[in-house]
Amino acid sequence: MSERWIIIGDSLVAASHPFGNAKESLSYYLTHYHDVNVNLLASGGQTMTGQASPKLPEAVKYIDGPLRTVDKVIVALGTNDWAMEVFEVGISRKAYCEAYKTFLNALPDHLKVFCVTPLSRRDEDDHNLQGWPLEAYRDDTKRVGLKAGATVLDGSQIFKAAIPPHFAEGGIHLTAKGTRIYADWLWQEIMGKK
């Protein structure tokens, strides 16, 4: 019997670049190459502090249902929380951590939760409007996730295999090949099949 995962994320999880081909998405690769039944709660621009985030725990509970059919919840957010200078809005680390903590604490206790630290191939020395590098948000994700009892996966490790040209122009979105590498990496990290 295949595993059932809920994956919560942003455009990195929702689709490959250029967008539009569902057969080049993280959920497609996990379903077809690793026999994972994926329920995807992802959209471009999603943040942990966004308007949809407070509703996500209820969505997870709904999908899990009274029979507790979900095996794992994977949370892959944070890149947009860090990079909101695109919209000239800085999301503070405090707001990010509070939203993440609130989200994790609202999930049912029986679920196995994995938090993937934020991904980006932009210049790692970049700082957001608050003056923080992405590494600070990765550290926050790790600290909050571990405190809530989640398993934290270091998203920067995907870059050991997914280097340009597996990232689209701009350095944030993955190409189809990069998304396949991400799916394989995620499967190996979660299932321990390295």
KAMOZI-V829078 format. One record per residue. N is the residue number from 1. RES is the residue in one small letter. PHI is phi as a letter, one per 20 degrees, with the letter a starting at -180 (none if undefined). D_CENTER is the distance of its C-alpha to the mean C-alpha in Angstrom with 2 decimals. Layout:
N|RES|PHI|D_CENTER ; N|RES|PHI|D_CENTER
This chain:
1|m|none|24.68 ; 2|s|f|21.11 ; 3|e|f|18.14 ; 4|r|d|16.38 ; 5|w|d|12.63 ; 6|i|d|10.78 ; 7|i|d|7.24 ; 8|i|d|5.98 ; 9|g|a|4.33 ; 10|d|d|6.71 ; 11|s|f|9.22 ; 12|l|f|7.56 ; 13|v|e|6.49 ; 14|a|f|9.71 ; 15|a|a|12.25 ; 16|s|e|13.88 ; 17|h|d|16.24 ; 18|p|f|18.88 ; 19|f|f|17.45 ; 20|g|p|19.40 ; 21|n|e|19.59 ; 22|a|f|17.80 ; 23|k|e|18.91 ; 24|e|c|16.66 ; 25|s|d|13.28 ; 26|l|g|10.71 ; 27|s|f|12.16 ; 28|y|f|15.62 ; 29|y|f|15.43 ; 30|l|f|14.23 ; 31|t|f|16.94 ; 32|h|e|19.66 ; 33|y|d|19.40 ; 34|h|c|18.16 ; 35|d|l|19.54 ; 36|v|d|16.45 ; 37|n|e|16.86 ; 38|v|d|13.55 ; 39|n|d|13.33 ; 40|l|d|10.80 ; 41|l|d|10.14 ; 42|a|b|8.70 ; 43|s|b|10.82 ; 44|g|f|11.58 ; 45|g|n|11.88 ; 46|q|f|9.94 ; 47|t|c|9.88 ; 48|m|f|9.96 ; 49|t|e|13.67 ; 50|g|f|14.20 ; 51|q|f|16.80 ; 52|a|f|14.77 ; 53|s|g|12.85 ; 54|p|f|16.09 ; 55|k|e|16.52 ; 56|l|f|13.34 ; 57|p|g|15.03 ; 58|e|f|18.00 ; 59|a|f|16.18 ; 60|v|f|14.81 ; 61|k|f|18.43 ; 62|y|f|19.88 ; 63|i|f|18.06 ; 64|d|f|18.88 ; 65|g|m|22.42 ; 66|p|f|25.50 ; 67|l|e|25.42 ; 68|r|l|22.09 ; 69|t|e|20.89 ; 70|v|e|17.21 ; 71|d|e|16.74 ; 72|k|b|13.18 ; 73|v|d|10.24 ; 74|i|d|6.75 ; 75|v|d|4.57 ; 76|a|c|1.06 ; 77|l|c|4.21 ; 78|g|p|7.39 ; 79|t|f|8.46 ; 80|n|f|10.51 ; 81|d|f|11.74 ; 82|w|f|13.17 ; 83|a|e|14.44 ; 84|m|f|16.12 ; 85|e|f|19.42 ; 86|v|g|19.19 ; 87|f|d|20.33 ; 88|e|l|22.45 ; 89|v|c|20.72 ; 90|g|e|19.61 ; 91|i|e|17.25 ; 92|s|f|18.70 ; 93|r|f|17.09 ; 94|k|f|19.05 ; 95|a|f|17.70 ; 96|y|f|14.05 ; 97|c|f|15.00 ; 98|e|f|17.13 ; 99|a|f|14.66 ; 100|y|f|12.07 ; 101|k|f|15.16 ; 102|t|g|16.57 ; 103|f|f|13.62 ; 104|l|f|13.51 ; 105|n|f|17.30 ; 106|a|e|17.61 ; 107|l|f|16.07 ; 108|p|g|18.85 ; 109|d|f|19.92 ; 110|h|f|20.26 ; 111|l|f|16.62 ; 112|k|e|15.00 ; 113|v|d|11.65 ; 114|f|c|9.21 ; 115|c|d|7.04 ; 116|v|e|5.38 ; 117|t|f|7.21 ; 118|p|g|6.93 ; 119|l|d|8.14 ; 120|s|a|11.43 ; 121|r|d|14.76 ; 122|r|f|16.77 ; 123|d|g|19.53 ; 124|e|f|18.20 ; 125|d|e|21.26 ; 126|d|f|20.25 ; 127|h|c|20.25 ; 128|n|e|19.11 ; 129|l|f|21.81 ; 130|q|e|21.75 ; 131|g|n|22.64 ; 132|w|d|19.62 ; 133|p|f|18.01 ; 134|l|g|14.28 ; 135|e|g|15.24 ; 136|a|f|16.23 ; 137|y|f|12.83 ; 138|r|f|11.58 ; 139|d|f|14.68 ; 140|d|f|14.13 ; 141|t|g|10.78 ; 142|k|f|12.77 ; 143|r|f|15.82 ; 144|v|f|14.58 ; 145|g|f|12.59 ; 146|l|f|15.67 ; 147|k|f|18.04 ; 148|a|e|16.60 ; 149|g|n|17.01 ; 150|a|e|13.47 ; 151|t|e|12.93 ; 152|v|d|11.00 ; 153|l|d|9.93 ; 154|d|f|10.83 ; 155|g|g|8.53 ; 156|s|f|11.80 ; 157|q|f|13.47 ; 158|i|f|12.31 ; 159|f|f|14.73 ; 160|k|f|17.58 ; 161|a|d|17.62 ; 162|a|d|15.96 ; 163|i|d|18.33 ; 164|p|g|20.04 ; 165|p|e|21.06 ; 166|h|f|17.76 ; 167|f|d|16.30 ; 168|a|f|17.88 ; 169|e|g|20.24 ; 170|g|o|18.79 ; 171|g|n|16.43 ; 172|i|d|13.01 ; 173|h|e|12.64 ; 174|l|e|13.08 ; 175|t|f|16.27 ; 176|a|g|16.73 ; 177|k|f|17.68 ; 178|g|f|14.69 ; 179|t|f|12.39 ; 180|r|f|14.76 ; 181|i|f|14.50 ; 182|y|f|10.71 ; 183|a|f|11.48 ; 184|d|f|14.41 ; 185|w|f|12.85 ; 186|l|f|10.25 ; 187|w|g|13.36 ; 188|q|f|15.54 ; 189|e|f|13.60 ; 190|i|f|13.27 ; 191|m|e|16.71 ; 192|g|m|18.47 ; 193|k|d|19.93 ; 194|k|f|19.96
